[in-house]
Amino acid sequence: MLDPLKTQSYDYSLPKELIATHPVEPADAARLLVYDRKTNTITHTTFKHLLEFLPKDLNILLNDTKVIKARIFGQKTTGGKVELLFNKPMPNNTYLCLIGGKVNIGSELLFKHELKATVLEKNRDGSRIVKFYKQNQELDFLELVDILNSIGHLPLPPYMNREDEKSDETHYQTLFAKNYGAVAAPTASLHFTPELFEQLKQQHHVDYLTLHVGAGTFKPVEAEAILDHPMHSEYYEVSSDAKAMIDSQKPLLAVGTTVTRTIEYYFRTSQELGECDLFLNTENKPLRVNHLLTNFHLPKSTLIMLIASFVGLEKTLELYNLAIEEKYRFYSYGDGMLIL
């Protein structure tokens, strides 16, 4: 018996060959599964035909975050190698990072371009609070991003099981990426070609908000009961134009789970910026987003639970199992799903 409050209910078996390690080209050749909740019908098409399925009187919101080359390699002052993944800025020029291996509080880490990191704190989840310096001057966020983008690597999701390549610098950013701060791309938007995106803007009112996707987006739910999961938080900003769109009565299409969570968090709190830690699930359903364009997500993740908040657990598993039967490609570089 499936229980939407039990993590195990969101498990499914995915053949390894269906994990997309590279995108299809052109981007809008990706497949698209369209599920219409009103008619309970499923259509198999491609992303190129997206506009044929969108309701006419529809506002659309996208996430304009930009992925940082957040993965850097260096060494400890004791000589051992170290890998650091920048996650997000914290107050007073401190930064939340994930560091591989044993690194104690007070440790100093050395990187290219005279970049140095000092470990200040270790959190219960294993992450660290770090300060970065260059020539003994502590670095603010924009200074740090410049250096990371010079010496770092794009932090491709671990399930791709490969190193980043030059082509990822284009493929793993959206066409409209603007504000640096993410360590993962808002992947539902990666399917747009310039031509398709122009057509979208001609036919619909399109605007942007910002949510800087953090490493926590890939963290599986480990609690047996989903509501016991400590939800990660990510910095967001809702522009005045996006705010007006959300505050209006017009139907909304959220392009991606990050956009969905930001819209719903703002709608509940009226806060235009801050930390979003909203966990959408079958007990906490969307109140403002009418339609969702998304990719296929990891089993037992908060993202597949978000899908269930739109269509229910049983329908979610039905759609995912159908996508597996039809050999859709899964995860960040994979195919898409439109929920109407």
C-alpha contacts under 8 A as a table, 3 or more apart, distances in Angstrom:
res1	aa1	res2	aa2	distance
2	L	9	S	5.65
2	L	314	E	7.84
3	D	6	K	5.46
3	D	9	S	6.09
4	P	7	T	7.64
4	P	9	S	6.42
4	P	10	Y	7.84
4	P	282	T	6.74
4	P	313	L	5.97
5	L	9	S	7.91
5	L	225	A	5.76
5	L	226	I	5.53
5	L	227	L	7.03
5	L	282	T	7.86
6	K	9	S	5.64
6	K	10	Y	7.74
6	K	224	E	6.01
6	K	225	A	4.72
6	K	226	I	5.75
7	T	10	Y	5.72
7	T	11	D	7.54
7	T	221	V	6.89
7	T	222	E	7.68
7	T	223	A	7.05
7	T	224	E	5.52
7	T	225	A	5.73
7	T	226	I	5.36
7	T	300	K	5.91
8	Q	11	D	5.56
8	Q	224	E	7.21
8	Q	300	K	6.82
9	S	300	K	7.79
10	Y	299	P	5.88
10	Y	300	K	4.87
10	Y	301	S	7.75
10	Y	304	I	7.23
10	Y	305	M	7.27
10	Y	313	L	7.66
10	Y	317	L	7.58
11	D	299	P	4.81
11	D	300	K	5.34
12	Y	299	P	5.91
12	Y	317	L	7.73
12	Y	321	N	7.87
14	L	18	L	6.96
14	L	324	I	7.03
15	P	18	L	5.71
15	P	19	I	7.60
16	K	19	I	5.61
17	E	20	A	7.64
18	L	324	I	7.73
18	L	327	K	6.66
18	L	328	Y	6.76
18	L	329	R	4.88
18	L	330	F	5.87
19	I	159	Y	7.68
19	I	160	M	7.35
19	I	329	R	5.88
19	I	330	F	4.99
19	I	331	Y	6.44
19	I	334	G	7.20
20	A	23	P	6.86
20	A	160	M	7.14
20	A	329	R	5.52
20	A	330	F	5.74
20	A	331	Y	6.52
20	A	332	S	7.26
20	A	333	Y	5.35
20	A	334	G	5.11
21	T	160	M	4.96
21	T	161	N	7.71
21	T	162	R	7.88
21	T	333	Y	6.44
22	H	333	Y	5.85
23	P	27	A	6.98
23	P	171	H	7.31
23	P	333	Y	4.83
23	P	334	G	6.65
24	V	27	A	5.75
24	V	29	A	6.56
24	V	30	A	6.16
24	V	333	Y	7.85
25	E	28	D	7.43
25	E	29	A	6.43
25	E	30	A	7.93
26	P	29	A	5.58
26	P	30	A	7.97
26	P	193	T	7.21
27	A	30	A	6.09
27	A	190	L	7.02
27	A	191	H	4.70
27	A	192	F	6.10
27	A	193	T	5.99
28	D	31	R	7.91
28	D	46	T	6.94
28	D	47	F	4.81
28	D	48	K	4.84
28	D	191	H	5.12
28	D	192	F	5.81
28	D	193	T	6.17
28	D	196	L	7.76
29	A	46	T	5.93
29	A	47	F	6.10
29	A	48	K	6.27
30	A	46	T	5.70
30	A	47	F	5.66
30	A	48	K	7.91
30	A	191	H	6.87
30	A	334	G	7.31
30	A	335	D	5.25
30	A	336	G	7.22
31	R	44	H	7.42
31	R	45	T	5.91
31	R	46	T	4.09
31	R	47	F	5.77
31	R	328	Y	7.06
31	R	335	D	5.12
31	R	336	G	6.29
32	L	44	H	6.09
32	L	45	T	5.15
32	L	46	T	4.70
32	L	47	F	5.36
32	L	50	L	7.86
32	L	335	D	6.12
32	L	336	G	4.78
32	L	337	M	5.30
32	L	338	L	7.02
33	L	42	I	6.94
33	L	43	T	5.89
33	L	44	H	4.88
33	L	45	T	6.34
33	L	46	T	7.83
33	L	323	A	7.75
33	L	336	G	6.39
33	L	337	M	4.63
33	L	338	L	6.22
34	V	42	I	5.57
34	V	43	T	5.02
34	V	44	H	6.38
34	V	45	T	7.53
34	V	337	M	5.77
34	V	338	L	4.72
34	V	339	I	6.15
34	V	340	L	7.50
35	Y	40	N	6.95
35	Y	41	T	5.87
35	Y	42	I	4.65
35	Y	43	T	6.62
35	Y	337	M	7.55
35	Y	338	L	6.17
35	Y	339	I	5.04
35	Y	340	L	6.14
36	D	39	T	5.72
36	D	40	N	5.44
36	D	41	T	5.38
36	D	42	I	6.53
36	D	339	I	6.16
36	D	340	L	4.74
37	R	40	N	4.79
37	R	41	T	7.11
37	R	311	V	7.60
37	R	339	I	7.27
37	R	340	L	5.98
38	K	340	L	7.81
45	T	49	H	6.89
46	T	49	H	5.74
46	T	50	L	7.17
47	F	50	L	5.09
47	F	191	H	6.92
47	F	192	F	8.00
47	F	336	G	7.50
48	K	51	L	7.81
48	K	196	L	7.02
49	H	52	E	5.62
49	H	53	F	7.43
50	L	53	F	5.67
50	L	54	L	6.82
51	L	54	L	5.29
51	L	200	L	6.94
54	L	58	L	7.63
54	L	340	L	7.99
55	P	58	L	6.07
56	K	203	Q	7.81
56	K	204	H	7.58
57	D	204	H	7.46
57	D	250	K	7.36
57	D	251	P	7.22
58	L	204	H	6.29
58	L	205	H	7.15
58	L	250	K	6.50
58	L	251	P	5.29
58	L	252	L	5.91
58	L	253	L	6.92
59	N	204	H	6.20
59	N	205	H	5.08
59	N	206	V	6.17
59	N	245	M	7.07
59	N	250	K	6.60
59	N	251	P	6.19
59	N	252	L	4.96
59	N	253	L	6.23
60	I	204	H	7.05
60	I	205	H	6.21
60	I	206	V	4.79
60	I	207	D	6.40
60	I	252	L	5.79
60	I	253	L	4.82
60	I	254	A	6.14
60	I	255	V	7.25
61	L	206	V	5.90
61	L	207	D	5.07
61	L	208	Y	5.37
61	L	209	L	7.01
61	L	242	A	7.27
61	L	252	L	7.48
61	L	253	L	6.48
61	L	254	A	5.37
61	L	255	V	6.22
61	L	259	V	6.89
62	L	189	S	7.52
62	L	206	V	7.63
62	L	207	D	6.36
62	L	208	Y	4.83
62	L	209	L	6.32
62	L	254	A	6.70
62	L	255	V	5.39
62	L	256	G	7.52
62	L	259	V	6.23
63	N	177	A	7.85
63	N	186	P	6.77
63	N	208	Y	5.63
63	N	209	L	5.22
63	N	210	T	5.14
63	N	211	L	6.45
63	N	255	V	7.61
63	N	256	G	7.95
63	N	258	T	7.20
63	N	259	V	5.91
64	D	174	T	7.64
64	D	176	F	5.88
64	D	177	A	4.66
64	D	178	K	5.47
64	D	179	N	6.40
64	D	208	Y	6.05
64	D	209	L	6.28
64	D	210	T	5.44
64	D	211	L	7.75
65	T	177	A	5.41
65	T	178	K	5.85
65	T	179	N	4.85
65	T	180	Y	5.97
65	T	181	G	6.50
65	T	182	A	6.18
65	T	185	A	7.74
65	T	186	P	7.75
65	T	210	T	5.43
65	T	211	L	6.17
65	T	212	H	5.72
65	T	213	V	7.77
66	K	173	Q	6.62
66	K	174	T	7.69
66	K	177	A	4.76
66	K	178	K	5.59
66	K	179	N	5.16
66	K	180	Y	4.39
66	K	181	G	6.05
66	K	182	A	5.71
66	K	185	A	7.20
66	K	212	H	7.72
67	V	70	A	7.96
67	V	154	L	7.49
67	V	172	Y	7.81
67	V	173	Q	6.58
67	V	177	A	7.98
67	V	180	Y	6.02
67	V	181	G	6.24
67	V	182	A	4.51
67	V	183	V	5.33
67	V	184	A	6.01
67	V	185	A	6.03
68	I	145	V	6.91
68	I	148	L	7.25
68	I	149	N	6.44
68	I	154	L	6.69
68	I	180	Y	6.13
68	I	181	G	6.22
68	I	182	A	5.98
68	I	183	V	5.90
69	K	72	I	7.88
69	K	148	L	5.74
69	K	149	N	5.03
69	K	151	I	7.90
69	K	152	G	4.86
69	K	153	H	4.66
69	K	154	L	4.30
69	K	155	P	6.53
69	K	183	V	7.60
70	A	85	L	5.53
70	A	86	F	5.02
70	A	87	N	7.40
70	A	148	L	6.19
70	A	149	N	7.57
70	A	152	G	5.97
70	A	153	H	6.26
70	A	154	L	6.14
70	A	155	P	6.05
70	A	183	V	6.27
71	R	83	E	7.24
71	R	84	L	5.87
71	R	85	L	4.58
71	R	86	F	6.55
71	R	148	L	7.89
71	R	152	G	5.35
71	R	153	H	5.02
71	R	154	L	6.32
71	R	155	P	5.57
72	I	83	E	5.93
72	I	84	L	5.41
72	I	85	L	6.52
72	I	111	F	7.67
72	I	148	L	7.31
72	I	151	I	6.85
72	I	152	G	4.72
72	I	153	H	6.36
73	F	81	K	7.50
73	F	82	V	5.88
73	F	83	E	4.62
73	F	84	L	6.36
73	F	111	F	6.67
73	F	152	G	7.61
74	G	81	K	5.90
74	G	82	V	5.26
74	G	83	E	6.40
74	G	109	L	6.82
74	G	110	L	5.52
74	G	111	F	4.52
74	G	112	K	7.20
75	Q	78	T	7.86
75	Q	79	G	5.86
75	Q	80	G	5.42
75	Q	81	K	4.22
75	Q	82	V	5.01
75	Q	109	L	5.73
75	Q	110	L	5.36
75	Q	111	F	6.74
76	K	79	G	5.15
76	K	80	G	5.28
76	K	81	K	6.27
76	K	82	V	6.56
76	K	107	S	7.42
76	K	108	E	6.17
76	K	109	L	4.59
76	K	110	L	6.12
77	T	80	G	7.56
77	T	107	S	7.82
77	T	108	E	6.10
77	T	109	L	6.19
77	T	110	L	6.87
82	V	99	I	7.26
82	V	100	G	6.38
82	V	101	G	7.24
82	V	109	L	7.69
83	E	99	I	5.85
83	E	100	G	5.47
84	L	97	C	6.73
84	L	98	L	5.81
84	L	99	I	4.51
84	L	100	G	6.52
85	L	97	C	5.53
85	L	98	L	5.03
85	L	99	I	6.30
85	L	155	P	7.72
86	F	95	Y	7.33
86	F	96	L	6.57
86	F	97	C	4.55
86	F	98	L	6.55
86	F	183	V	7.59
87	N	95	Y	7.32
87	N	96	L	5.42
87	N	97	C	5.04
87	N	98	L	7.04
87	N	182	A	7.79
87	N	183	V	6.44
87	N	214	G	5.88
87	N	215	A	6.20
88	K	95	Y	5.80
88	K	96	L	5.33
88	K	97	C	7.16
88	K	181	G	6.99
88	K	182	A	7.82
88	K	214	G	7.00
89	P	93	N	7.06
89	P	94	T	6.18
89	P	95	Y	4.38
89	P	96	L	6.18
89	P	141	F	6.81
90	M	93	N	6.52
90	M	94	T	5.06
90	M	95	Y	4.99
90	M	96	L	6.52
91	P	94	T	5.85
91	P	95	Y	7.86
93	N	131	K	6.67
93	N	138	E	7.43
93	N	139	L	6.71
93	N	140	D	5.40
93	N	141	F	6.94
94	T	129	I	6.46
94	T	130	V	5.59
94	T	131	K	4.91
94	T	132	F	7.58
95	Y	129	I	5.50
95	Y	130	V	5.18
95	Y	131	K	6.30
96	L	127	S	6.85
96	L	128	R	5.79
96	L	129	I	4.80
96	L	130	V	6.40
97	C	127	S	5.84
97	C	128	R	5.32
97	C	129	I	6.29
97	C	130	V	6.83
98	L	126	G	7.44
98	L	127	S	4.89
98	L	128	R	6.15
99	I	103	V	7.43
99	I	127	S	7.01
99	I	128	R	7.20
100	G	103	V	7.92
103	V	107	S	6.37
103	V	119	V	7.85
104	N	107	S	5.50
104	N	119	V	7.15
104	N	122	K	7.93
105	I	119	V	5.19
105	I	120	L	5.53
105	I	121	E	5.79
105	I	122	K	6.77
106	G	118	T	6.16
106	G	119	V	5.21
106	G	120	L	6.01
107	S	118	T	5.79
107	S	119	V	5.48
108	E	116	K	6.89
108	E	117	A	5.63
108	E	118	T	4.62
108	E	119	V	6.60
109	L	116	K	5.64
109	L	117	A	5.03
109	L	118	T	6.43
110	L	114	E	7.34
110	L	115	L	6.21
110	L	116	K	4.75
110	L	117	A	6.61
111	F	114	E	6.28
111	F	115	L	5.07
111	F	116	K	6.06
112	K	115	L	5.91
112	K	151	I	6.63
113	H	147	I	7.35
113	H	151	I	7.54
114	E	134	K	5.71
114	E	135	Q	6.86
115	L	132	F	6.94
115	L	133	Y	5.94
115	L	134	K	5.07
115	L	135	Q	7.92
115	L	147	I	7.83
116	K	132	F	5.63
116	K	133	Y	5.10
116	K	134	K	6.22
117	A	130	V	6.34
117	A	131	K	5.57
117	A	132	F	4.42
117	A	133	Y	6.21
118	T	130	V	5.57
118	T	131	K	5.36
118	T	132	F	6.52
119	V	122	K	7.85
119	V	128	R	6.70
119	V	129	I	6.14
119	V	130	V	4.61
119	V	131	K	6.73
120	L	128	R	7.29
120	L	129	I	5.47
120	L	130	V	5.43
120	L	131	K	7.16
121	E	128	R	5.56
121	E	129	I	4.99
121	E	130	V	7.19
122	K	126	G	6.29
122	K	127	S	6.04
122	K	128	R	4.51
122	K	129	I	6.42
123	N	126	G	5.35
123	N	127	S	5.32
123	N	128	R	5.84
123	N	129	I	7.66
124	R	127	S	7.37
131	K	138	E	7.01
131	K	139	L	7.76
132	F	138	E	5.70
132	F	139	L	5.69
132	F	144	L	7.51
133	Y	136	N	5.43
133	Y	137	Q	5.16
133	Y	138	E	4.23
133	Y	139	L	5.51
134	K	137	Q	5.30
134	K	138	E	6.52
134	K	139	L	7.00
139	L	143	E	5.77
139	L	144	L	5.81
140	D	143	E	5.46
140	D	144	L	6.15
141	F	144	L	5.11
141	F	145	V	6.12
142	L	145	V	5.06
142	L	146	D	6.32
143	E	146	D	5.34
143	E	147	I	6.67
144	L	147	I	5.26
144	L	148	L	6.14
145	V	148	L	5.00
145	V	149	N	6.01
145	V	180	Y	7.72
146	D	149	N	5.31
146	D	150	S	6.42
147	I	150	S	5.03
147	I	151	I	6.27
147	I	152	G	7.91
148	L	151	I	5.31
148	L	152	G	4.96
149	N	152	G	5.54
149	N	153	H	7.63
153	H	164	D	6.69
154	L	164	D	6.14
154	L	168	D	7.64
154	L	169	E	7.42
154	L	183	V	7.83
155	P	164	D	7.48
155	P	183	V	6.31
155	P	184	A	6.98
156	L	160	M	6.95
156	L	163	E	7.52
156	L	164	D	6.48
156	L	184	A	7.26
157	P	160	M	5.88
157	P	161	N	7.86
157	P	184	A	7.52
157	P	218	F	7.76
157	P	332	S	7.80
158	P	161	N	5.60
158	P	162	R	7.87
164	D	168	D	6.34
165	E	168	D	5.43
165	E	169	E	7.48
166	K	169	E	5.71
166	K	170	T	7.91
167	S	170	T	5.68
167	S	171	H	6.19
168	D	171	H	4.68
168	D	172	Y	5.11
168	D	173	Q	7.87
169	E	172	Y	5.88
169	E	173	Q	6.73
170	T	173	Q	5.68
170	T	174	T	7.99
171	H	174	T	7.54
171	H	190	L	7.15
172	Y	185	A	6.20
172	Y	187	T	7.91
172	Y	190	L	7.16
173	Q	177	A	6.27
173	Q	185	A	6.23
173	Q	190	L	6.99
174	T	177	A	5.13
174	T	185	A	7.45
174	T	186	P	7.60
174	T	187	T	7.93
174	T	189	S	6.02
174	T	190	L	5.34
174	T	192	F	7.98
175	L	190	L	7.61
175	L	192	F	7.47
175	L	193	T	7.84
175	L	194	P	7.32
179	N	210	T	7.53
180	Y	212	H	7.86
181	G	212	H	5.18
181	G	213	V	7.55
182	A	185	A	6.84
182	A	211	L	7.81
182	A	212	H	4.36
182	A	213	V	4.67
182	A	214	G	6.05
183	V	212	H	7.52
183	V	213	V	5.95
183	V	214	G	5.52
183	V	215	A	6.35
184	A	213	V	5.58
184	A	214	G	6.57
184	A	215	A	7.15
185	A	213	V	7.01
186	P	189	S	6.16
186	P	190	L	7.45
186	P	213	V	7.33
186	P	256	G	6.47
186	P	257	T	7.93
186	P	258	T	6.79
187	T	190	L	5.22
187	T	191	H	7.87
187	T	256	G	7.08
187	T	294	T	7.66
187	T	295	N	6.99
187	T	332	S	5.48
187	T	333	Y	7.19
188	A	191	H	6.55
188	A	255	V	6.17
188	A	256	G	5.12
188	A	293	L	6.51
188	A	294	T	4.84
188	A	295	N	5.58
188	A	332	S	7.95
188	A	336	G	6.82
189	S	192	F	6.11
189	S	255	V	6.56
189	S	256	G	7.11
190	L	333	Y	7.85
192	F	195	E	7.98
192	F	196	L	5.97
192	F	197	F	5.77
193	T	196	L	5.24
193	T	197	F	6.05
194	P	197	F	5.13
194	P	198	E	6.16
195	E	198	E	5.22
195	E	199	Q	6.39
196	L	199	Q	5.10
196	L	200	L	6.19
197	F	200	L	4.97
197	F	201	K	6.33
198	E	201	K	5.20
198	E	202	Q	6.25
199	Q	202	Q	5.05
199	Q	203	Q	6.31
200	L	203	Q	5.35
200	L	204	H	5.94
200	L	206	V	7.82
201	K	204	H	5.32
201	K	205	H	6.35
201	K	206	V	5.91
202	Q	205	H	7.90
207	D	241	D	7.03
207	D	242	A	6.03
208	Y	238	V	7.90
208	Y	239	S	7.33
208	Y	242	A	6.15
209	L	236	Y	7.69
209	L	237	E	6.12
209	L	238	V	4.95
209	L	239	S	6.00
209	L	242	A	6.28
209	L	259	V	7.34
210	T	236	Y	5.32
210	T	237	E	5.16
210	T	238	V	6.51
210	T	259	V	7.96
211	L	234	E	6.66
211	L	235	Y	5.78
211	L	236	Y	4.19
211	L	237	E	6.59
211	L	258	T	6.51
211	L	259	V	7.32
211	L	262	T	6.96
212	H	234	E	6.04
212	H	235	Y	5.68
212	H	236	Y	6.40
213	V	217	T	6.98
213	V	234	E	6.35
213	V	258	T	7.34
214	G	217	T	5.96
214	G	233	S	7.99
214	G	234	E	6.22
215	A	218	F	6.02
215	A	219	K	7.30
216	G	219	K	5.04
216	G	232	H	5.68
216	G	233	S	7.92
217	T	232	H	7.55
217	T	302	T	7.79
217	T	303	L	7.91
218	F	301	S	7.40
219	K	301	S	7.04
220	P	299	P	7.95
220	P	300	K	6.02
220	P	301	S	4.90
220	P	302	T	7.32
221	V	226	I	6.97
221	V	229	H	6.17
221	V	300	K	5.87
221	V	301	S	5.62
221	V	302	T	6.76
222	E	229	H	7.12
223	A	226	I	6.20
223	A	228	D	5.92
223	A	229	H	5.64
224	E	228	D	7.63
225	A	228	D	5.59
225	A	229	H	7.39
226	I	229	H	5.51
231	M	277	D	5.90
231	M	278	L	7.31
231	M	279	F	6.51
232	H	277	D	5.78
233	S	275	E	5.64
233	S	276	C	5.16
233	S	277	D	4.27
233	S	278	L	7.84
234	E	275	E	5.22
234	E	276	C	5.26
234	E	277	D	6.68
235	Y	273	L	7.40
235	Y	274	G	5.57
235	Y	275	E	4.49
235	Y	276	C	6.18
236	Y	262	T	6.93
236	Y	272	E	7.95
236	Y	273	L	5.38
236	Y	274	G	5.67
236	Y	275	E	6.14
236	Y	276	C	6.53
237	E	272	E	5.73
237	E	273	L	4.23
237	E	274	G	6.84
238	V	242	A	5.97
238	V	243	K	6.07
238	V	262	T	7.92
238	V	266	Y	7.76
238	V	272	E	5.00
238	V	273	L	6.19
239	S	242	A	5.13
239	S	243	K	6.00
239	S	272	E	7.33
240	S	243	K	4.93
240	S	244	A	6.20
241	D	244	A	5.15
241	D	245	M	6.33
242	A	245	M	4.98
242	A	246	I	6.24
243	K	246	I	5.15
243	K	247	D	6.00
243	K	272	E	7.71
244	A	247	D	5.03
244	A	248	S	6.08
245	M	248	S	5.28
245	M	250	K	7.56
246	I	249	Q	7.79
246	I	252	L	7.60
246	I	263	I	7.02
246	I	267	F	7.39
246	I	288	R	7.56
247	D	267	F	7.90
251	P	289	V	7.45
251	P	290	N	5.89
251	P	291	H	7.94
252	L	288	R	7.46
252	L	289	V	5.41
252	L	290	N	5.30
252	L	291	H	6.31
253	L	289	V	6.41
253	L	290	N	6.09
253	L	291	H	4.58
253	L	292	L	5.60
253	L	293	L	7.27
254	A	257	T	7.48
254	A	259	V	5.60
254	A	260	T	5.43
254	A	289	V	6.50
254	A	290	N	7.91
254	A	291	H	6.32
254	A	292	L	5.07
254	A	293	L	6.36
255	V	259	V	6.19
255	V	260	T	7.46
255	V	292	L	6.10
255	V	293	L	4.87
255	V	294	T	6.46
256	G	259	V	5.48
256	G	260	T	6.41
256	G	292	L	6.72
256	G	293	L	5.62
256	G	294	T	4.79
256	G	295	N	7.62
257	T	260	T	4.90
257	T	261	R	6.15
257	T	292	L	7.84
257	T	294	T	6.61
257	T	303	L	6.99
257	T	306	L	7.52
258	T	261	R	5.28
258	T	262	T	6.23
259	V	262	T	5.14
259	V	263	I	6.08
260	T	263	I	5.30
260	T	264	E	6.12
260	T	289	V	6.63
260	T	292	L	7.60
261	R	264	E	5.17
261	R	265	Y	5.93
261	R	276	C	7.54
261	R	278	L	6.24
261	R	279	F	7.71
261	R	280	L	7.39
262	T	265	Y	5.09
262	T	266	Y	6.09
262	T	276	C	6.71
263	I	266	Y	5.28
263	I	267	F	6.00
263	I	288	R	7.36
263	I	289	V	7.27
264	E	267	F	4.95
264	E	268	R	6.19
264	E	278	L	7.84
264	E	286	P	6.51
264	E	287	L	6.71
264	E	288	R	6.34
264	E	289	V	7.22
265	Y	268	R	5.26
265	Y	269	T	6.12
265	Y	270	S	7.90
265	Y	276	C	6.50
265	Y	278	L	6.17
266	Y	269	T	5.16
266	Y	270	S	4.91
266	Y	271	Q	5.52
266	Y	272	E	6.39
267	F	270	S	5.73
267	F	287	L	7.83
267	F	288	R	7.03
271	Q	274	G	7.18
279	F	284	N	7.41
279	F	302	T	7.18
279	F	306	L	7.53
280	L	283	E	7.66
280	L	284	N	5.21
280	L	285	K	5.89
280	L	286	P	7.05
280	L	302	T	7.80
280	L	305	M	6.98
280	L	306	L	5.02
280	L	309	S	6.16
281	N	284	N	5.03
281	N	285	K	5.90
281	N	302	T	7.95
281	N	305	M	5.21
281	N	306	L	5.14
281	N	307	I	7.70
281	N	308	A	6.24
281	N	309	S	4.45
282	T	285	K	5.78
282	T	305	M	7.41
282	T	306	L	7.83
282	T	308	A	6.05
282	T	309	S	4.38
282	T	310	F	7.78
282	T	312	G	6.48
282	T	313	L	7.62
283	E	309	S	7.45
284	N	309	S	6.90
285	K	309	S	4.91
285	K	310	F	6.71
286	P	289	V	6.02
286	P	309	S	6.86
286	P	310	F	6.97
289	V	292	L	7.41
290	N	340	L	7.34
291	H	338	L	7.54
291	H	339	I	5.61
291	H	340	L	4.97
292	L	338	L	5.83
292	L	339	I	5.12
292	L	340	L	6.89
293	L	336	G	7.14
293	L	337	M	5.83
293	L	338	L	4.47
293	L	339	I	6.34
294	T	336	G	5.58
294	T	337	M	5.34
294	T	338	L	6.45
295	N	330	F	7.20
295	N	331	Y	6.28
295	N	332	S	7.05
295	N	334	G	6.78
295	N	335	D	5.99
295	N	336	G	4.27
295	N	337	M	5.74
296	F	304	I	7.82
296	F	320	Y	7.59
296	F	330	F	5.26
296	F	331	Y	5.30
296	F	332	S	7.99
296	F	334	G	7.30
296	F	335	D	7.08
296	F	336	G	6.52
296	F	337	M	7.16
297	H	301	S	7.32
297	H	303	L	6.18
297	H	304	I	5.66
297	H	330	F	6.95
297	H	331	Y	5.45
298	L	301	S	5.63
298	L	303	L	7.43
298	L	304	I	6.78
298	L	331	Y	6.98
299	P	304	I	6.73
300	K	304	I	6.91
300	K	305	M	7.58
301	S	304	I	5.60
301	S	305	M	6.57
302	T	305	M	4.94
302	T	306	L	6.16
303	L	306	L	4.90
303	L	307	I	6.54
304	I	307	I	5.01
304	I	308	A	6.45
304	I	316	T	7.81
305	M	308	A	4.96
305	M	309	S	6.43
305	M	313	L	7.81
306	L	309	S	5.03
306	L	310	F	6.99
307	I	310	F	5.41
307	I	311	V	6.53
307	I	312	G	7.58
307	I	316	T	6.60
308	A	311	V	5.10
308	A	312	G	4.28
308	A	313	L	4.86
308	A	315	K	7.62
308	A	316	T	5.64
309	S	312	G	5.81
309	S	313	L	7.84
311	V	315	K	5.98
311	V	316	T	6.35
312	G	315	K	5.65
312	G	316	T	6.16
313	L	316	T	5.09
313	L	317	L	6.32
314	E	317	L	5.30
314	E	318	E	6.15
315	K	318	E	4.86
315	K	319	L	6.07
316	T	319	L	5.23
316	T	320	Y	6.18
317	L	320	Y	5.05
317	L	321	N	5.94
318	E	321	N	5.24
318	E	322	L	6.08
319	L	322	L	5.09
319	L	323	A	6.13
320	Y	323	A	4.99
320	Y	324	I	6.25
321	N	324	I	5.02
321	N	325	E	6.21
322	L	325	E	4.99
322	L	326	E	6.11
323	A	326	E	5.03
323	A	327	K	6.03
323	A	328	Y	5.23
324	I	327	K	4.89
324	I	328	Y	5.92
325	E	328	Y	7.84
328	Y	334	G	7.53
328	Y	335	D	6.19
329	R	333	Y	7.83
329	R	334	G	4.51
329	R	335	D	5.25
330	F	333	Y	7.18
330	F	334	G	4.43
330	F	335	D	6.12
331	Y	334	G	5.05
331	Y	335	D	7.60
